[in-house]
Amino acid sequence: MLTIFLTITPIFLIILFGFGFKRTGFPGNDFWEPAERLAFYVLLPALLVHNLAVADLSGLEVGRIVATVLSLATVMTAAVVVLKPLLGIDGAAFTSVLQGTIRLNAYLGFAVAEAFFGAPGLTITAVMVAIMMPLVNIISIGAMAIWAGTARPEWKRIARQIATNPLILACVLGAALNVLQLEPPGWIMGVFKIVSSAALPIALLCVGAGLDIEVGRTRRGVMALTCGLKLAVMPLAAFFIARALGIDGLTLTVMVVFAGTAGSPAAYILSRQLGGDAPLMAGILTVETALTALTLPVILALVM
């Protein structure tokens, strides 16, 4: 347990650095949005392409991973919908609870996978991201249309946004290079390797910069329930679903750990754009990220 805690500590220290930098105005308030765009559009895609292109996918049970992710998203969404009458909140707030329950933080997932499992863990995480990201976006946007009183979603535009998502495109490109056994020139892969080395530090700093302690002090009951669903129930559900589908070993471990990460910062952006409860969403994400520092070591100790 101590070894796990010491291994995961640097990840959350970098997040704390980002939080501290943002609060002290260093290196400038205009830094963080471009940095997040750089991580999302360049650095993380480079990390995905580099790792997937050279990964050994032959032993990866992609079909079972797909089935597990689909089942997990369905089960958790259904659980939140069933609980809705008991929450006593309006539709906009409900969409924040839903997003806080089903979304996964790719930045944290990749960082933990690299720290504990190296390249094989990154590969499994990348496959999960490629499946989960479009799925939870569709569920979240649909929920906004149903419960938040937003206009009917433009599904063609949504499909285009998903199809052009840089992380998904990077997964497809890296997997295609691998499956087709196409080996880019060494200098190109060298560029990808150098660029990808900056991905996780920058991404984690941006996660810290996005935390907001003040909004985490309101509506504690709703936030506590959401955090419990996300950080305890979801990894437990991932374990039982994956085992029922015959997944074990490293794949099982990575899937359970990734399911136990905090919600994605993208949830706040979506809430703000489509009429959800953005302040509540920010509070949920802040508390989940803080609690993940405590819950992930426990999850890792149980599944490793």
C-alpha positions as CSV (number, residue, x, y, z in Angstrom):
1,M,0.0,0.0,0.0
2,L,2.8,2.4,0.9
3,T,4.5,1.7,-2.5
4,I,1.3,2.4,-4.3
5,F,0.8,5.6,-2.4
6,L,4.4,6.8,-3.1
7,T,4.0,5.9,-6.8
8,I,0.8,7.9,-7.2
9,T,1.8,10.8,-5.1
10,P,3.8,12.6,-7.9
11,I,0.7,12.6,-10.1
12,F,-1.3,14.5,-7.6
13,L,1.6,16.8,-6.6
14,I,1.7,18.0,-10.2
15,I,-2.1,18.6,-10.0
16,L,-1.5,20.6,-6.8
17,F,1.3,22.6,-8.5
18,G,-1.2,23.5,-11.3
19,F,-3.7,24.6,-8.6
20,G,-1.1,26.7,-6.9
21,F,0.2,28.2,-10.1
22,K,-3.2,29.3,-11.2
23,R,-4.1,30.8,-7.8
24,T,-0.9,32.8,-7.7
25,G,-1.2,34.0,-11.2
26,F,1.9,32.2,-12.5
27,P,2.9,32.1,-15.3
28,G,-0.1,34.3,-16.2
29,N,-3.9,33.8,-16.4
30,D,-3.7,33.7,-20.2
31,F,-1.5,30.6,-20.1
32,W,-3.9,27.9,-19.0
33,E,-6.5,27.8,-21.9
34,P,-3.8,27.6,-24.6
35,A,-1.9,25.0,-22.5
36,E,-5.1,22.9,-22.3
37,R,-5.7,23.2,-26.0
38,L,-2.0,22.2,-26.6
39,A,-2.4,19.1,-24.4
40,F,-5.7,18.1,-26.0
41,Y,-4.9,18.7,-29.7
42,V,-1.2,17.9,-29.9
43,L,0.5,16.4,-26.8
44,L,-1.9,13.7,-25.8
45,P,-2.6,12.6,-29.5
46,A,1.2,12.3,-30.0
47,L,1.3,10.1,-26.8
48,L,-1.5,7.9,-28.1
49,V,-0.1,7.5,-31.7
50,H,3.4,6.7,-30.4
51,N,2.3,4.1,-27.9
52,L,-0.3,2.4,-30.1
53,A,1.8,2.3,-33.2
54,V,4.4,0.1,-31.5
55,A,2.2,-1.7,-29.0
56,D,1.6,-5.5,-29.1
57,L,-2.2,-5.6,-29.7
58,S,-2.2,-9.3,-30.6
59,G,-3.1,-10.4,-27.0
60,L,-5.6,-7.6,-26.4
61,E,-9.2,-8.7,-26.1
62,V,-10.7,-5.7,-27.9
63,G,-14.1,-7.2,-28.3
64,R,-14.5,-7.9,-24.6
65,I,-13.2,-4.5,-23.7
66,V,-15.8,-2.9,-26.0
67,A,-18.6,-5.0,-24.4
68,T,-17.4,-4.1,-20.9
69,V,-17.3,-0.4,-21.6
70,L,-20.7,-0.4,-23.2
71,S,-22.2,-2.4,-20.4
72,L,-20.5,-0.2,-17.8
73,A,-21.8,3.0,-19.3
74,T,-25.3,1.5,-19.6
75,V,-25.4,0.3,-16.0
76,M,-24.2,3.5,-14.5
77,T,-26.5,5.7,-16.6
78,A,-29.5,3.5,-15.6
79,A,-28.5,3.7,-11.9
80,V,-28.5,7.5,-12.0
81,V,-31.8,7.7,-13.9
82,V,-33.4,5.4,-11.3
83,L,-32.1,7.5,-8.5
84,K,-33.4,10.8,-10.1
85,P,-36.8,10.9,-8.2
86,L,-34.9,10.6,-4.9
87,L,-32.5,13.4,-5.5
88,G,-34.8,16.4,-5.3
89,I,-33.0,18.4,-7.8
90,D,-34.0,20.1,-11.1
91,G,-33.2,18.7,-14.5
92,A,-30.1,20.9,-15.1
93,A,-28.5,19.7,-11.8
94,F,-29.4,16.1,-12.7
95,T,-27.4,16.3,-15.9
96,S,-24.4,17.3,-13.8
97,V,-24.8,14.3,-11.5
98,L,-25.1,12.1,-14.6
99,Q,-21.9,13.5,-16.1
100,G,-20.1,13.3,-12.8
101,T,-21.0,9.6,-12.6
102,I,-20.2,8.3,-16.1
103,R,-17.4,10.5,-17.4
104,L,-13.7,9.4,-17.1
105,N,-10.7,11.6,-16.8
106,A,-8.4,10.6,-19.6
107,Y,-5.5,12.7,-18.3
108,L,-5.5,11.0,-14.9
109,G,-6.1,7.6,-16.5
110,F,-3.1,7.9,-18.8
111,A,-0.9,9.2,-16.0
112,V,-1.8,6.3,-13.6
113,A,-1.5,3.7,-16.4
114,E,2.0,4.9,-17.4
115,A,3.2,5.1,-13.7
116,F,2.1,1.6,-12.8
117,F,1.8,-0.4,-16.0
118,G,4.0,1.3,-18.6
119,A,3.3,1.0,-22.4
120,P,0.8,-2.0,-22.1
121,G,-1.3,0.0,-19.6
122,L,-1.3,3.0,-21.9
123,T,-2.5,0.8,-24.8
124,I,-5.4,-0.6,-22.8
125,T,-6.3,2.9,-21.6
126,A,-6.2,4.2,-25.1
127,V,-8.7,1.6,-26.3
128,M,-11.0,2.4,-23.4
129,V,-10.8,6.1,-24.2
130,A,-11.6,5.5,-27.9
131,I,-14.8,3.6,-26.9
132,M,-15.9,5.5,-23.9
133,M,-15.4,9.1,-25.1
134,P,-17.9,9.2,-27.9
135,L,-20.4,7.1,-25.9
136,V,-20.5,9.3,-22.9
137,N,-20.7,12.4,-25.1
138,I,-23.8,11.0,-26.8
139,I,-25.4,10.1,-23.4
140,S,-24.5,13.4,-21.8
141,I,-25.8,15.5,-24.8
142,G,-29.0,13.5,-25.0
143,A,-29.5,14.0,-21.2
144,M,-29.1,17.8,-21.7
145,A,-31.8,17.7,-24.4
146,I,-34.2,15.7,-22.2
147,W,-33.7,17.2,-18.7
148,A,-32.0,20.5,-19.0
149,G,-34.5,22.1,-21.3
150,T,-32.0,22.8,-24.1
151,A,-33.0,22.9,-27.8
152,R,-33.0,19.7,-29.8
153,P,-29.4,18.7,-30.3
154,E,-27.9,18.8,-33.7
155,W,-26.8,15.2,-34.1
156,K,-25.0,15.8,-37.3
157,R,-22.8,18.4,-35.7
158,I,-22.3,16.1,-32.6
159,A,-21.3,13.2,-34.9
160,R,-18.8,15.5,-36.6
161,Q,-17.3,16.7,-33.3
162,I,-16.9,13.1,-32.2
163,A,-15.4,12.0,-35.5
164,T,-12.9,14.9,-35.4
165,N,-12.0,14.5,-31.7
166,P,-8.1,14.5,-31.7
167,L,-7.9,11.8,-29.1
168,I,-10.2,9.4,-31.0
169,L,-8.4,10.2,-34.2
170,A,-5.0,9.5,-32.6
171,C,-6.3,6.1,-31.3
172,V,-7.5,5.2,-34.8
173,L,-4.2,6.3,-36.5
174,G,-2.0,4.5,-34.0
175,A,-4.1,1.3,-34.2
176,A,-4.1,1.5,-38.0
177,L,-0.3,1.9,-38.1
178,N,0.0,-1.1,-35.8
179,V,-2.5,-3.4,-37.5
180,L,-1.2,-2.6,-41.0
181,Q,2.3,-2.9,-39.8
182,L,3.2,0.4,-41.2
183,E,6.4,1.8,-39.6
184,P,6.9,5.5,-39.9
185,P,10.5,6.8,-40.4
186,G,12.5,6.8,-37.2
187,W,12.8,10.5,-37.2
188,I,9.0,10.9,-37.2
189,M,8.6,8.5,-34.3
190,G,11.4,10.3,-32.5
191,V,9.4,13.6,-32.8
192,F,6.3,11.8,-31.5
193,K,8.3,10.4,-28.5
194,I,9.7,13.8,-27.6
195,V,6.4,15.6,-27.9
196,S,4.5,12.9,-26.0
197,S,6.9,13.2,-23.1
198,A,5.4,16.6,-22.3
199,A,1.8,15.4,-22.6
200,L,1.0,14.2,-19.0
201,P,2.9,16.9,-17.1
202,I,1.1,19.7,-19.0
203,A,-2.3,17.9,-18.9
204,L,-2.0,17.3,-15.1
205,L,-1.1,20.9,-14.5
206,C,-4.2,22.0,-16.4
207,V,-6.3,19.7,-14.3
208,G,-5.0,21.4,-11.1
209,A,-5.6,24.8,-12.6
210,G,-9.2,24.0,-13.3
211,L,-10.0,23.1,-9.7
212,D,-12.4,25.4,-7.8
213,I,-12.6,24.9,-4.0
214,E,-15.3,27.5,-3.4
215,V,-18.0,25.8,-5.5
216,G,-17.3,22.5,-3.7
217,R,-18.8,23.9,-0.5
218,T,-22.4,23.9,-1.7
219,R,-24.9,21.1,-2.2
220,R,-22.7,18.7,-0.4
221,G,-25.3,15.9,-0.3
222,V,-25.7,15.7,-4.1
223,M,-21.9,16.0,-4.6
224,A,-21.3,13.2,-2.0
225,L,-23.7,10.9,-3.8
226,T,-22.1,11.6,-7.2
227,C,-18.6,11.0,-5.8
228,G,-19.7,7.8,-4.3
229,L,-21.2,6.5,-7.5
230,K,-18.2,7.6,-9.5
231,L,-15.3,6.6,-7.3
232,A,-16.7,3.5,-5.5
233,V,-19.7,2.1,-7.4
234,M,-18.3,2.5,-10.9
235,P,-15.0,0.7,-10.4
236,L,-16.8,-2.0,-8.5
237,A,-19.2,-2.4,-11.4
238,A,-16.3,-2.4,-13.9
239,F,-14.7,-5.3,-12.0
240,F,-17.8,-7.5,-11.9
241,I,-18.8,-6.7,-15.5
242,A,-15.3,-7.4,-16.8
243,R,-15.0,-10.6,-14.9
244,A,-18.4,-11.8,-16.1
245,L,-17.1,-11.2,-19.7
246,G,-14.0,-13.2,-19.1
247,I,-11.5,-10.4,-18.7
248,D,-8.7,-10.8,-16.1
249,G,-5.0,-9.9,-15.6
250,L,-3.6,-6.5,-16.6
251,T,-6.6,-5.6,-18.7
252,L,-9.0,-6.1,-15.8
253,T,-6.7,-4.1,-13.5
254,V,-6.4,-1.1,-15.9
255,M,-10.1,-1.1,-16.6
256,V,-11.0,-1.0,-12.9
257,V,-8.5,1.7,-12.1
258,F,-9.5,3.9,-15.1
259,A,-13.2,3.5,-14.1
260,G,-12.2,4.9,-10.7
261,T,-10.7,8.1,-11.9
262,A,-12.5,11.5,-11.4
263,G,-14.9,12.9,-14.0
264,S,-13.6,14.7,-17.1
265,P,-13.1,18.5,-17.2
266,A,-15.0,18.4,-20.5
267,A,-18.2,17.9,-18.5
268,Y,-18.0,21.5,-17.2
269,I,-17.7,22.8,-20.7
270,L,-20.6,20.8,-21.9
271,S,-22.8,22.0,-19.0
272,R,-21.9,25.6,-19.7
273,Q,-22.7,25.3,-23.4
274,L,-25.9,23.3,-23.2
275,G,-27.8,24.7,-20.2
276,G,-26.6,22.3,-17.5
277,D,-25.8,23.3,-13.9
278,A,-22.2,24.4,-14.6
279,P,-21.4,25.5,-10.9
280,L,-22.6,22.2,-9.6
281,M,-20.6,20.4,-12.3
282,A,-17.4,22.4,-11.3
283,G,-18.0,21.5,-7.7
284,I,-18.4,17.8,-8.4
285,L,-15.2,17.7,-10.6
286,T,-13.2,19.5,-7.9
287,V,-14.3,17.1,-5.1
288,E,-13.9,14.0,-7.2
289,T,-10.4,15.0,-8.3
290,A,-9.4,15.7,-4.7
291,L,-10.9,12.4,-3.4
292,T,-9.3,10.4,-6.2
293,A,-5.9,10.9,-4.4
294,L,-7.3,8.8,-1.6
295,T,-9.5,6.3,-3.4
296,L,-7.2,5.3,-6.3
297,P,-4.5,3.9,-4.0
298,V,-7.2,1.7,-2.3
299,I,-8.5,0.5,-5.7
300,L,-4.9,-0.2,-6.9
301,A,-4.2,-2.2,-3.7
302,L,-7.3,-4.3,-4.2
303,V,-6.9,-5.1,-7.9
304,M,-3.1,-5.4,-8.3
